[in-house]
Amino acid sequence: MRDYGPSTYGDRMADLYDEWVGWFGLPADTAPTVELLAGLAGVGPVLELGIGTGRVALPLAERGLEVHGIDASAAMVARLRAKPGGERVSVTIGDFAEVEAEGCFSLVFVVFNTFFGLLTQENQLRCFANVARRLGRDGVFVLEAFVPDLSRFTHGQTIETKRVETDEVVIETSRHDPVEQRVTSASIVLGERGIRVFPVRVRYAWPSELDLMARLAGLRLRERWSGWRREPFTPTSTRHVSVYERAPR
């Protein structure tokens, strides 16, 4: 996928993103996400990696928390700024692997698989290390991600119909590289507005690999659930919400 960079997904998706997350049921997930994060945050401040259009950050700010964010896409952040309360959230435009935000935080979090937008193990490791430097003494790092399911690929690829409406069809195509642990995808929207292509690349990691990254950064796993309502994490879970804290020295 040529010319794909850290801001490509957000820049291409910004005008459709809030509608898009509705298709995948994320609004129903937002309230328990905010509730759990607010409980972990204490008095704050908090930092979101890949803040996007503010689906989670804005409700946290409404609760009185000081919220900061990092995102590579100025177009996504512009959408956040246009929403009520958007001006209250401090946002840095840049690569969230660097965690370029001033101060220490009681909570750093990254949701909805966004961590996998860091496309090398090195960048993911660097992100963990930089998060550890930004955490307060009792701070936590919360990461939500899918559990890889390689059975969905046939001969290293898959095509799936994601949505069918009277005036629009959404098809997702993906190719899998098991050596690099990367999935290169494109969602193709066919409709009355023409044909639009929304590319995305991810570098997935298994929960055990994330735990090792945390250990190398001086963190340890405190809790892991299969969802934001603290559902137990089991061998059949398709996603996880993992909470990391500082490891004792």
C-alpha positions as CSV (number, residue, x, y, z in Angstrom):
1,M,0.0,0.0,0.0
2,R,2.0,3.0,-1.3
3,D,2.0,6.4,0.3
4,Y,0.4,5.1,3.5
5,G,1.5,7.1,6.6
6,P,0.5,7.7,10.2
7,S,-2.2,10.2,9.2
8,T,-3.7,8.4,6.2
9,Y,-6.5,6.6,7.9
10,G,-7.7,9.6,9.8
11,D,-7.4,12.0,6.9
12,R,-9.3,9.8,4.6
13,M,-11.9,8.8,7.2
14,A,-12.5,12.0,9.1
15,D,-15.7,13.1,7.4
16,L,-17.3,9.7,7.8
17,Y,-15.8,8.4,11.1
18,D,-18.6,9.2,13.5
19,E,-21.1,7.6,11.2
20,W,-18.7,4.7,10.7
21,V,-18.4,3.9,14.3
22,G,-22.1,3.8,14.6
23,W,-22.2,1.0,12.0
24,F,-20.0,-1.1,14.3
25,G,-22.0,-0.5,17.5
26,L,-19.4,1.7,19.2
27,P,-21.9,4.2,20.6
28,A,-23.4,1.5,22.8
29,D,-19.9,0.8,24.0
30,T,-19.0,4.4,24.8
31,A,-20.8,4.7,28.2
32,P,-19.2,1.7,29.9
33,T,-15.8,2.7,28.4
34,V,-16.1,6.2,29.9
35,E,-17.4,4.8,33.2
36,L,-14.5,2.4,33.6
37,L,-11.8,4.9,32.5
38,A,-13.1,7.6,34.7
39,G,-13.0,5.2,37.7
40,L,-9.3,4.4,36.9
41,A,-8.4,8.0,36.3
42,G,-9.0,9.3,39.7
43,V,-8.5,13.1,39.7
44,G,-6.5,13.0,36.4
45,P,-5.1,14.4,34.3
46,V,-5.6,11.8,31.5
47,L,-4.1,11.2,28.1
48,E,-5.6,9.5,25.1
49,L,-3.4,8.1,22.3
50,G,-5.2,8.3,19.0
51,I,-7.9,10.7,20.3
52,G,-9.6,11.0,16.9
53,T,-12.9,12.8,16.9
54,G,-13.3,12.6,20.7
55,R,-15.8,9.8,21.1
56,V,-14.3,8.9,24.5
57,A,-12.3,12.0,25.4
58,L,-15.2,14.5,25.3
59,P,-17.4,12.5,27.8
60,L,-14.4,12.2,30.1
61,A,-13.9,16.0,29.9
62,E,-17.6,16.5,30.6
63,R,-17.0,14.7,33.9
64,G,-14.5,17.4,34.9
65,L,-11.3,15.6,34.1
66,E,-8.4,17.4,32.4
67,V,-8.1,15.5,29.1
68,H,-5.2,15.6,26.7
69,G,-4.8,13.7,23.4
70,I,-2.4,12.9,20.6
71,D,-3.4,12.2,17.0
72,A,-1.6,12.1,13.7
73,S,-4.6,13.4,11.7
74,A,-5.3,17.1,11.8
75,A,-8.6,16.4,10.0
76,M,-9.8,14.1,12.8
77,V,-8.9,16.7,15.4
78,A,-10.8,19.4,13.5
79,R,-13.9,17.2,13.9
80,L,-13.3,17.0,17.6
81,R,-12.8,20.8,17.8
82,A,-16.1,21.4,16.1
83,K,-18.1,19.5,18.8
84,P,-19.4,21.0,22.0
85,G,-16.6,21.0,24.5
86,G,-13.9,20.3,21.9
87,E,-12.0,23.4,22.7
88,R,-11.4,22.2,26.3
89,V,-9.3,19.2,25.2
90,S,-5.6,19.8,24.6
91,V,-4.4,17.9,21.5
92,T,-0.9,17.4,20.1
93,I,-0.6,16.5,16.4
94,G,2.0,13.8,16.0
95,D,3.0,10.2,16.3
96,F,1.5,8.8,19.5
97,A,4.4,6.3,19.8
98,E,6.5,9.3,21.0
99,V,3.8,10.3,23.6
100,E,4.8,13.9,23.2
101,A,2.6,15.4,25.9
102,E,3.8,17.5,28.9
103,G,3.4,16.4,32.4
104,C,2.4,13.2,34.2
105,F,-0.9,11.4,33.9
106,S,-3.0,9.2,36.2
107,L,-4.3,7.4,33.2
108,V,-3.0,6.9,29.6
109,F,-5.3,5.0,27.3
110,V,-5.7,3.8,23.8
111,V,-9.0,2.2,22.5
112,F,-10.6,0.4,19.6
113,N,-7.4,-1.3,18.3
114,T,-5.7,2.0,17.7
115,F,-2.5,0.8,19.3
116,F,-2.0,-1.6,16.3
117,G,-1.8,1.4,14.0
118,L,1.9,1.4,15.1
119,L,3.2,-0.7,12.3
120,T,6.4,-2.2,13.8
121,Q,7.2,-4.0,17.0
122,E,9.9,-1.4,17.6
123,N,7.3,1.5,17.5
124,Q,5.0,-0.5,19.8
125,L,7.8,-1.1,22.3
126,R,8.7,2.6,22.1
127,C,5.2,3.6,22.9
128,F,5.1,1.4,26.0
129,A,8.4,2.9,27.2
130,N,7.2,6.4,26.6
131,V,3.9,5.8,28.3
132,A,5.7,4.4,31.3
133,R,7.7,7.7,31.6
134,R,4.5,9.7,31.5
135,L,2.6,7.8,34.2
136,G,2.3,9.2,37.7
137,R,3.3,7.0,40.6
138,D,0.0,5.2,40.8
139,G,-0.9,5.8,37.1
140,V,-2.2,3.1,34.7
141,F,-2.1,2.4,31.0
142,V,-5.3,1.0,29.5
143,L,-5.2,-0.7,26.1
144,E,-8.2,-2.1,24.2
145,A,-7.4,-4.4,21.2
146,F,-8.7,-7.4,19.3
147,V,-7.4,-10.9,19.9
148,P,-5.9,-12.0,16.5
149,D,-8.1,-14.6,14.7
150,L,-6.0,-15.9,11.8
151,S,-8.7,-18.4,10.9
152,R,-10.6,-15.6,9.1
153,F,-8.0,-15.6,6.4
154,T,-8.0,-18.0,3.5
155,H,-4.7,-18.2,1.5
156,G,-3.7,-15.0,3.4
157,Q,-6.7,-12.9,2.4
158,T,-10.3,-12.3,3.0
159,I,-13.3,-10.4,1.6
160,E,-16.3,-9.5,3.8
161,T,-19.5,-7.7,3.2
162,K,-19.8,-5.3,6.2
163,R,-23.0,-3.4,5.4
164,V,-25.8,-3.6,2.8
165,E,-28.3,-0.8,2.5
166,T,-30.7,0.2,-0.3
167,D,-28.3,3.0,-1.4
168,E,-24.9,1.8,-0.1
169,V,-22.8,-1.3,0.2
170,V,-19.5,-1.6,2.3
171,I,-17.0,-4.3,1.5
172,E,-13.8,-4.9,3.4
173,T,-10.8,-6.6,1.7
174,S,-7.7,-7.7,3.6
175,R,-4.4,-9.3,3.1
176,H,-2.4,-10.9,5.9
177,D,1.4,-11.1,6.3
178,P,2.1,-13.6,9.1
179,V,5.8,-12.8,9.2
180,E,5.4,-9.1,9.9
181,Q,2.1,-9.7,11.8
182,R,0.5,-7.1,9.5
183,V,-3.0,-6.8,8.0
184,T,-3.4,-4.5,5.0
185,S,-7.1,-3.6,4.5
186,A,-9.3,-1.4,2.5
187,S,-13.0,-0.7,3.1
188,I,-14.7,0.0,-0.2
189,V,-18.0,2.0,-0.1
190,L,-20.2,1.7,-3.1
191,G,-23.2,4.0,-3.2
192,E,-25.0,7.0,-4.7
193,R,-22.0,9.2,-3.7
194,G,-19.7,7.1,-5.9
195,I,-16.9,4.7,-4.9
196,R,-14.7,5.6,-1.9
197,V,-11.8,3.6,-0.6
198,F,-10.6,3.8,3.0
199,P,-7.3,2.1,3.6
200,V,-5.9,0.9,7.0
201,R,-2.9,-1.0,8.0
202,V,-2.3,-2.7,11.4
203,R,0.5,-4.6,13.1
204,Y,-1.3,-6.9,15.5
205,A,0.2,-8.4,18.7
206,W,-1.0,-11.2,20.9
207,P,-1.9,-10.4,24.5
208,S,1.2,-12.2,25.7
209,E,3.4,-10.1,23.4
210,L,1.8,-6.9,24.8
211,D,2.5,-8.1,28.3
212,L,6.2,-8.7,27.4
213,M,6.4,-5.2,25.9
214,A,5.0,-3.9,29.2
215,R,7.5,-5.7,31.2
216,L,10.4,-4.4,29.1
217,A,9.0,-0.9,29.8
218,G,8.9,-1.4,33.6
219,L,5.1,-2.1,33.7
220,R,3.1,-5.2,34.5
221,L,-0.4,-6.5,33.8
222,R,-2.8,-5.7,36.7
223,E,-6.1,-6.7,35.1
224,R,-7.5,-8.0,31.8
225,W,-11.2,-8.2,30.8
226,S,-12.9,-9.1,27.5
227,G,-14.9,-5.8,27.5
228,W,-15.5,-2.5,29.2
229,R,-18.1,-4.1,31.6
230,R,-15.3,-6.1,33.2
231,E,-16.4,-9.4,31.6
232,P,-14.0,-12.2,32.3
233,F,-11.2,-12.8,29.7
234,T,-11.4,-16.4,28.4
235,P,-9.8,-18.5,25.7
236,T,-12.8,-17.6,23.4
237,S,-12.6,-13.8,24.0
238,T,-12.3,-11.8,20.7
239,R,-10.9,-8.6,22.3
240,H,-9.4,-7.5,25.6
241,V,-9.2,-4.5,27.8
242,S,-5.8,-4.6,29.6
243,V,-4.7,-2.5,32.5
244,Y,-1.0,-2.0,33.1
245,E,0.7,-0.5,36.2
246,R,4.2,0.2,37.3
247,A,6.1,-3.0,38.3
248,P,7.7,-2.9,41.7
249,R,11.4,-2.4,41.7
